[in-house]
Amino acid sequence: MRKINLVLILVGLVLLLYWLINTQESKQTKNFIDSIKNEEMINYKPVTEQLKKAVPSSELKSKKEDSIIPKVKTFFNEDPFIDKLMIYSKYQYCFDLLSPQTTNRSLRLTYVYNKSSGEKKKRHLKEYRKICDKVAQQYPEYYFEKGFSFKHLTNINATSVFGKRLHDIQFSQGEKYTLSKKVTDIKNTSPDLFLSLNYLFYMDFNEVFKWDLYELLQTNNSDYIWTIYNYAQDLYACHQGADCGRYSTVVINKCILNDAFCVNDFETIVKMKLTKGQQADIAITYEYLMGVFDE
């Protein structure tokens, strides 16, 4: 009788051990499959976890993946020169990314796909690539061997006063373009041009802004002042209504340079990703620019 009981106990232990082994293997298999799914999502799906959280799961099931990616804008301005300029400015990283030969910008874009880049940056730029694929279909004429540049606009006739001024600045020695005219022209056309035409204010910065900011920020570090000034001007453009969202040029630019800046809008970068000292200096410079641009 004791032998029978001992055999039954041994059989039970063997069965229990077999069950535990299978259960552990099942868990490992599930984890392995889940890891593959996660890797596929990171590498190929353009919808991030942040976007998933922003939309209820019930709505996500009824939406196609492409509907979450913003539509590509097809028309910007009646002046063909400004229209072409704004298309280039809004999607410049797309034109550089997908052109056969890389330029400086696309070299930086290519870098984000290296193994050394963070997953957050890879996801963000892969989402952006989805937009670029749409842009490539709508604007194939912008894709050149070495990327698009302003020289490709030389043969476009400007029809507006603003367009002619910009054309003259780009390709000749045009009339003196005063600060008030620049600001007025941009505000009357599109605040996005504050971002893409920031070079228009470079002379104003060197001749006036920089010297005022030396005193306001209590520093003579010109590189630091230039950086803070650009953040403040970009923030001003955002508050004027420029596109400063997740896939905007200003956010993509920052995301390329720093994984931490791959966020949903430019204001988040300023408020959450910079030091208190930098934020304070940007606030001072922003108020200064408001006084200059809005007078």
N, C-alpha and C positions, 0 to 999 in steps of 0.2 A: 504493500500500500504506500509506504514511504517512497519507494522507487518511482511509482507512478506519479505521485505528487511532485517529486523532484524533476521528473521529465516534463511535466506540465509547466512547471515554473520556468525551466530552461527554454521550452518552446515559446512561452509568453515573453521572456526577455529578448529572444531572437526576433520575434515579431515586432516588439517595441523598438528595438534598435534599428530594424529595417525601416520602420515608419519614420523614425527621427532622421535617418539618412536621406530618405526620399524628400521629406519636408524641407531639409536644409538645401538639398540640390534644387528643389523647386524654387526656393527663395532666391538662390544664387542665379538661377536661370532668369527669373523675373527681373531681378536687378540688372542683369546683363542686357536683357531686352529693353528695359527702361532706359538704360544708359545709351543704347544705340538710338532709341527714339529721341532722346534729348540731344544727342550729337547731331542727328539729322535736322532737328528743329533749329539748332544753332547755326548749322552750316548752310541750310537751304531755305528755310521758311523766312519770309520777310516780315512776319508778324511777331513782335517780341512779347514777352510775358507782361511787360508794362501795358502794351496795347490791349492785351487780353483782359487785364484787370480793369481797364478803362471802359470796356464794353461788356455788359452782362453775357454770361455764357449762352443763355437762351437766344440772344440776338446774334451772337457769333455764329451759331449753327445755321442761321438763316441767311447769313451774309457770305458773299464770296470774298476770298482773300484779297483780290484786287480792289474791292470797294473801300478797304481801309486805307489804301495808299492814295494820297491826294491826286486829283486829276491834273493833267498837264495843261497849263493855260495856253491858249492858242493865239490870243490877240492882246496887245498891251496899249498901243498908241496909234493915232492916225498918221503920224509922221513915220514913214518907213525907216528912216535912220534911227529914230528913238526906239521904234518897235524892235528892230534888230538888236540894238544895243541892250535893251531890257531883257530880251530873250537870252542873249549871251550872258548877261550879268546874273540872271536868275538860275541858269543851268550850267554855269561855266565849268563846274567840276565834272559834270556829266560829259561835256564835250571833250575835256581833257582825259577823263578816265577811259572813254571808249575809243579815242583816236588811236590809230595803229601804232604810232610812235609816241613815246611819253614826253611830256614837258615837265617843268619843275613841279607843277601842281599834281600832275598825275603820278609822278614818282612818289610823292607823299601819299597819294591815295593807294598806290600799289603796296606801299609799306604796311598799310593796315591789315593786309591779308597775310602777312608773315606770322609764323607761329609765336613770335615774341609779343605780338599785340594782344591786348586783353580781349576777352570774349564779348564784353560790352561794346567795344569799338567795332568788332567784327560784325556783330548783329546789326548795329546802327548803320554801318556802311553797306551791308548786304540789303537792308531795307531800301537805302538810297539807290542802290544799283537797280532795284525794281523800277523806281521812277525813271532812272536813266535809260532803261530799255524802252520805256514809253516815249521819252524825249527823242531817242534815236529814230523811232518810227515817224514821229511828227516833223522833226527838223533834221533830215539827213544831210541837208546842204551845209550844216554847221560843223560837220565832222571832216577834219583835214588831217593829213598825215602826221603833223606835229602839233595838233590841237588848234583850236580857234584863237584868233587874236584880233586886236583892233584893226590891223592892216586889212583884214578881210571886209571892212566896212567902207573902205576908201571910195568905192564906186557906187555907194548908195547915196542918192540925192536926198538931202534934208529939205523938208517943205515948211517947217515951222521956224520961228525966230530962235527958239531954244535949240532946236536941232541944228540949225546953221551955226550957232555959237559953239555948240559942242563939236561939230565937224571941224570948225576952224581951229579950235584948241587942239584937237587930236592930230590934225594933218597940216596945219599952217600957223602962222603968227597972226592970229585974229585980234579983234579989238580987245581992249583991256576989259576984263570981266570982273566987275566989282562984286564984293561979298554979298551985298543986298540983292543984286541981280541973280546970283547963283542960288541963293536961298529961295527967293521968290519963284524962280523958274522950276526948281525941284518941287517945291510945295504945290505948285499949280499943275504939275505933271504926275509925279508919283513919289511918295516918301521912300520907296525902295531905292531910288537913285541916291539917297543920302549914303547908302551902303556901297553901291557899286561905283559911285563917282566921288568917293572920299578924297581922291587925288586932287580934285578941284580946289580943295581947301588947304593943300599942302603949303602954298605960298603964304596964305593967311596965317597958317600955324607958325611958319618960320619968322614971319615979319611982325606978327602981333601976339597971337595966342600963347606961344611958347614963353614969351617974356612975362606976360601976365601970370601964367601958371607957375613960373619959377617962384614968384612972390606968394601966390595963393597956397601952393603946396609946400612951400618952405624947403625946396630942394633944387639943386642945379644939375641933377642927373637927367640929361636930355633924353636918353633912351627910355628911362622910366616915365617921364612926362609924356613922351610920344605914345607909349603903350596905354597909359591911363586916359589920354585924350581920345584914342581910338575906341576904347571901351565906352567912354562917355558919349561920343558921337554915334556909335552904333545903338546905344541905349536910347538916345534922343530919336533916332530914326524909328526904332521899335515903337516908341510912344507916339510917334506921328502916324503910325499905321503901317509901317513896313512889315514885310514878311520876316518874322524872327522865330518861326516855329521849328519843329524837329528836323525838317528837311531843307530849311533855308540855308543859303550860302554862308551866312554868318555863323550858324551853329555847326554846319558841316566843317567849316574851316577850323573851328576850335576843337571839334571832335577828333579831327585828323591829328592835331598836335598833342592832345591829352585825352586819355580814356575817360577821365573824370568829367569831361565836358560833353560827353555824349548823352545829352539830356533832351527834354522835350521843348525847351525854348531858351532864348538867350538870357532872359531876365533871371532864370534859375541859375545860370552860370554865375551871374553877378552877385546874386543874393546868397547862394549856397556854396559856391566853389572857390571863392576868393577870400583872402584874409580880411579882417576887420579894417586894417589900415588901408588896404587897397580899395575896399568898399567906400570908406570915408573920402578918399581922394577922388574916386569916381563921382561921388555925390557932389563934391565941391566943383569939379570940372563940369559936371552936367548942369549945375545951376549957372555956371559961368557961360556955357554955350547957349542956354535958354535966353540969357540976357543979350547975347550977341546975335543969335538967329531970329529971335522973336521981337526984336526992337522995331 
